[in-house]
Amino acid sequence: MIRKADGSPLIQAGRTAIMGILNATPDSFSDGGLFIAVSKAVDQVAKMVDGGADIIDIGGESTRPGASPVSAEEEVDRVNPIIEAVSQRFRVMISVDTSKAAVMQSAVNAGADMINDVRALQQDGALHTAAELAVPVCLMHMQGQPQSMQDEPAYTDVTTEVREFLSERVSKCVEAGIELDNLILDPGFGFGKTRAQNFQLLNELDDIRLHSLAVLAGLSRKSLIGQTLDLEVSERMPASIALALLAVSNGANILRVHDVKETSQAVRMLEAVVKEKKQRAQMS
């Protein structure tokens, strides 16, 4: 069972976990350059924890469409000081957003509690390292690579193909010695998908679930909102919250978001209404 920093279960019936995004990068699509300094990063984490974050996801390499790769050394230099500062100050679960084995190893040594990998442990050494570290891992689907993934994404059936990919990665993880209960599934909204494909995945989100594993949805401020509503990144919070609520209704257990307080309030309200409906149904 995946547990939060306070020892309580991360995934609980009727409660969605909130993962707050902290990009220690100069070029992320939404908050690039804002939280590179440790002091600013810590202040932002304080706001997210107060706003209801269960997990803080710290990344040192942008994976937005067209992003350029960085070395493992640079990635470590960006994330480790923040991970160390956050782990010392807050009782919150810390996730490192990386695909590199060396960064995984270093970040967990610095205080990270889980790995969030957009490449689903396919990079050299990542699978073996994750198995040795024995921490929870989020496996995400991505067609192609960040530099070109949005050029011409193509699927026969996106939900079926995402599920098949995640099933194959889960099998590889279990074969490598990773506990099944330590795995989380992410369909990879916006990572090599058109707007229509993203919409299909959202509508069929529960269909990607395997072995009752938790499902993570990352829709916050994504380009599909801009494409649909013609909104700049800074204007996308209301639509992001709408998509978050749809994701929860369709089976998401974890939401990866920029606007933690606002999303958390919306989700807790939804959960309260659903809980009341279930209680009335049981009494009738």
N, C-alpha and C positions, 0 to 999 in steps of 0.2 A: 504494500500500500504506500502510495506517495504521500508524504507528510510535509506540512508547512514547518516554518522555523519554530513555532510554539509547540510542535508535536501533534497537532490536530490533523485529521485527514484533509488533504487538499481537495479531494473530490467527495462531496457529500450530497446525499439525495436532496433535491430541491434547492440546491445552492450552487451558483456558477462562480468559479474562481476568476479573479481579475488579475491579469498580467499587465503591468505598466511598462511602457517602452521607454528606454533610456539609450539614446544613440550617442556614443562617444566618438562621433565621426564629423568630418568637415562637410560631407556631401550627401547625407541622407535626405530623402525627398521632402520631409516635413520639418525636422528639427536639427538639420545638419549644422554643426558649429556652435550650437547653443550650450552644450553640456560637456565640452571637452575638459574644462577646468574642474578639478576635483571638488572644489568648494561649491560651484554652481550645480554640479551633478548631485551632490549631497543635499543641497537645498531642494532640488527637484524631487529627489527620492522622498524627502520628508513630506512634501506636498502629496505625493502619490500614496504614501503609507497612510497619512491622515485621511486621504480620500477613499480609502478602502482597498488598496492593492494587496493582494496575497503574494504576488511574485513581482520582482523587478527584473526585467530582461535587459541585460547590458550588452551592447554590441559595439565592436570596434572596426567593422568593415561594412560599408553600405552595400545592400543587395538590391537597390532600386534598379529599374531598367536602365541599361547603359552604364552602370557603375563600373569603375576600374578596380581591380583587385589590389590588395595590399599584402605585404609580407607578414608572416607569423610574428616576427619580432615587433613590427610596428603595431600590430593588433594587440599584442600583449602589453606593450607600453601604454596603449590607450585605455585598456579595460582593467588591468590589474590594480592600479592605484585606486580606482573607483570601487572595485569589488572589495578591496581591503577596508576602505573607509566605510562603506555601507555595512559590511558584515560586523564591524566594530560598534557601529552606532545604532543599528536597527535590528529588531527581531522580525525579519521578513525573508522569505525564500528568495534566493538570488539565482537567476538563470544567466548563463553566458551564451550569447547568440553568435555561434561560430561553426565553421565546417572543418577547421584545422585541428589535427590531433595535438600538436604542440600547444596550441592555445587552450584547448580543453584541459589538458594536464595542468598547465600553469594556472589557469583560472580557478579550477577546483582546489588546487593547493592554496590559492589566495583567499578562498572562502566561498566560491560558487557552489550551489547546491544541486544544480541541474544543467543540462546541455540542451540548447535549442538549435537544431541544425537544419538549415534550409536544403541541404543536400543529402539528408537522411543517412549520414555516416557512410558516404560513398568515397570520400577523399582518402588518400593514402594514410593508413594507420588509424583512421578515425574509429572504425568498428572495434578494433582490438583495444584501443585506448579507453573507449567508453565502457567496454566490458570490464576492464581492470578498475576503472574508477567507481563502478557500481552505483552511479547516481541516475536519477530519472533522465530520460532522453525524449525530446519531441522530434519525431520524424516527419519532415515536410515533403510534399510533392512539388517538384519544379520541372517543367519541360524546358530543356536547354539550359543556358547560363545567363546570369544577369545582363551581360553585355548585349545579348541578342534575343532574349527569351520572348520579347513582345513583337518580334518582327512578323512572324506568321505562325502563331500557335495553331496546331491542327490535331483533332481527335476524331475518331469514329463515334465514340460516346465518352464524354469527359468523365462522368461519374464512375463508369465501369473501369476505365483505364487508370484513374487515380486510385481506386480501391485495389486493383490488381497490383499496382506498383507498391502501395503501402503494405499489402499482404506479403509480397516478396521480401520487402525490407524487414518486416517483423520476423519472418522466418529466419533471415540471415542473422538478425540480432539474437534471437533465441539460440541458434546454433553456435554463436560466438560466446554464449554464456551470460547474456543480459537477461535479467528477470523479466518475464512478460509483464508483470504488474508495474514495471518501471518505465513502460513505454506509453507515449502520448502520440496521437495521430493528428496531422494538420494537412488539409487538402491543398494548401498553398494558393489562396485567393490572390490573383494578380501576378502570379509567377508562371508565365507562359500560358495565359488564358485570355481569351477575348471577353468582352463584357457579357455576351450571351452565355459563354461557358461558365463564367463566374456566377451568373444568375442561376444556371442549372445546378451547379454544385451547391449553392446556398439552399435552393429548394429541395435538393435531395441529400442534404448534409448527413442525415442519420444513416444513409445507405453506405457510407464509407466506413462505418464502425466495424471493427474486427475484435473478436474475443472480449467484448464488453470494455474495451479500452477507452480512456478519455479522449475526447475530440476537442482540439483547439481551433478557434476561428480568428483569423486576423484580417479584419475588413476596415480598420480604422484609417480614415482619410485617403483611402485607395483611389486610384485613377478611375475606377469604374464609376465612382461618384461624380467626378469631374466630367466624364463622358456622358453621363445621364442627365446631370443638372447644370452643366456648364459653370461649375464652381471652382474657384481657386482653392488650394490646399487649406489656407487659413479659414475658409468658409464652410468646411465640410463636417463640423462637429455634429449638428443635428442629424444629418443623413447617416453619419457613422453610428450614432446611437440607434437609429431606426434599424440599420443592418445588424447591429449587435443584438437587438431584441428579437429580430427574425432568426438569427443564428441560435439563440437560446431556445426559442420555440421549436426549432428544427433539430435540436439535439446537441448543441455545443455545450461542453462542460467548462471550458476555459475561454476567455476572451482576451486577446492581445490588443491593447488600446493605448492611445495617446492621452485621451481625456478621461482620466481615471475616476475622479469624483462624480462627474456628470453621468458617465456610463454606469458606475456602480449604483447610483441612486435610481436610475431608470430600471436596471435589472432587478434590484431588490424590491421595487414596486411591483414589477411583473411577477416576481416569485410570490409575493404576498397575496396577490389576487388569485394566482393559480392554486396556492395552498388552501385558500378559503373555498375555492370551487371544489377541490378534492375532499375537503372535510365535510362539506354539505352533501356531496355525493355518497360518502360513507355513512352518513347519518340517515339518508333517505331509504 
